[in-house]
Amino acid sequence: MGSTERGFTYLGALFLIVLMGAALAGVGELWSIASHRAKERELLWVGTQYAQALRRYYQNSPGVASYPLQLEELLEDRRHPTVHRHLRRLYPDPLTGSTDWGLIRGFENRIVGVYSRSERTPMKTARFPAQWEEFEGADSYEGWQFVADRHFRDGAPAAEPDARTPGSASPRTPVAPRTPAPRPPPLMRR
């Protein structure tokens, strides 16, 4: 084998390696996008579970209706003679992997909703379920606020103080109302 033939073989092998590297990078990018979209779908599901649990907690209140002060109260609602469970477990945020959710607080500093603390820009920007249609155009996942009642999305809730700036309220949501929120209509039961 002459030196010219070895040179062409060497160049062919280098070209093949570059081509395989580019293909693997493309596959990795596709996998990353698919994984991120799956996490977005999971965030929508988990957020909906929290919103429904908060709604059930409120609607099943003995006496004066109220929301919980802590998310753990959704696991074991001890306001009744027998313990009620509105949520199976505290689900972690699929984007951050943490159970440290951003909390939207309403009257008497009670939790009326949750949101992801991820500041990443969402890939999903349209075609949300009807109850979350206001998520369209959100510039970060913090804008996906899963609240128990539409009343709180329309400007009534206050967010918990931002952990990054102690003592300051988050600019994402307005100030809490001075009057108690009206009781939402009962859910249809089968």
N, C-alpha and C positions, 0 to 999 in steps of 0.2 A: 504494500500500500504506500503510495507516494505521499509526500508532504502536502500536496494540493488536496488530495482526497481526505486526509486527516483534518485539514482546515475546514473543508465543507461539512464534514461530519460534526466537527466541534460547533460550527455555526448553526447547524440544524438542531443539535441538542440544546444549545442556548435558546434558540427560537422556540422550541417545544416547551422548555421550562418557563419562559416568559408567558407563553400562551396559556399554559396550565395555571400559572399564578394569577393571571387576569381572570380566568374562568372561576377559580376558587374565590377570588375577591368578589366577583359578581354574585356567586351563590351565597357568600357570607352576608352581603348587603341585602339580598332578598330575604334571607332568614331573619335578619335583624328587623326588617320592616314588618314581616309577618308576626314576629314575636311582639313587637310594639303594638300592633293593631290588636292582637289577642289581649294584651294588658289593658288596652282601652276598653274593649268589650267587657272584660272582667271588672274594671272600675265602674262601668255603667251598671252592671249587675249588683255589685257589692253596695254601691251608693244607693241603689233602689231598695235593697234590703234594709239599710239603715233608715231611709225615709219611711218605709212602710212600718218598721218597728217603732219609730218615734210616733207615727200616727196612731198605731194600736195602743201604745202606752197612754197617749193623751185621751183617746176615745174610751178606754177601759178604766179611767180614773174613778175611784170611789169618791163621791162628794165633789169638790171643786176640781175641775179638769186642770191638769198641769203636765208639763214635759219634765223629763229627768234632769237632775243636776250633773250626773255622770253617766257615761255610756254603759258602765257596768250595771246600772239599774235596769237596762233592757234585758239582761241575762236573768235576773232574779228580781221581779217586781214584788216586793214584800208589803205592798199597800193593801193587800187582800188577805182574807183568812188562809187561803192556799196560795202558794207562790205561782205567779204567772211568768212565762218566758216569752218575750216578744222577739228575741233573737237567739239563735242557737249558740253562737260564739261571737267574740269580737273579731271581725274579719280585718286582716291587714290591708293597707292600701297597696294594690297591685303594682303601682308605679314606684313607690318608695320602699315597699316591703315592711313598713312600720305600722304599728297600731296607733301611732301618734297622729290622729286626724286633726285637721283644722276644724274647730267647732263654731257653729253659728249659734249665737245665744240671743234669746228674746227676753220677754218679760221675766223679771226676777232672776235674771242670769241663767235661765234654764235652756237646755240644748234643744234647738228646733231643727238643726240640720248639721251636715258634715261636708267637708270638701278635702280634696287631696292637697297636701303641702308641696307637691311637685310644681316647680316653676317652668317646666318644659313646655314647649309649644305643642298643642295637640295636632295629631295627624288628621283626625276626624274633625271636620268643620261643618258638616251638613247632614241632613237626614237622620236627626235624632228622634227617639220616641216622642210622642206628643207631650208627655209630661215634662220632658227635658228640652223642649225646643229652644228655650232661651240660651242653651249652651252654644248655639251657632255663633261663630265669630269670636269665641273666647280666645284671648291671646295666651292663656296658660291654663293648666289643669285646675288651678285655684279658682278659676271662673266656673267650673262645673260644681255648682253648689246644690247638694241633694237635701232639700228641705221637706219637712213633713206636710206643710200646707202652703199653697201658692201665695197666701197673704204675706208670708215671710220673704218670698222672692220679690214682692212688689215694693220693697223698701222699708219694711218694718224691723228686721232683725239687726242685732249688733254682733259683730264677730268677736271672738275671744281676743285678748291682747296678743299681738304678734310675738312669737317666741324670739325672733331675731332682734326685736327692739323692745326691751322690757318696759312695761308700763304704757305702751302706746297701743291705741286701737288700730286694727287693720284698716287700710283705706278701701278695701274691697266692698264693704257693706256699710249701710247707714247706721245711725244710732237707734237704740231700742225704743219701742213705743212707751208712752207714759200710761197707757190704759191696757188692760189685759186683752189678749187676742180673742176674737170670737171663736166659739167652738165650731170646728169644721163639721160639715154634714156627715151623718153616719154612713159607713160603707155598706153596700148591698151584700147581704149574706145569702148563701144558697142553702 
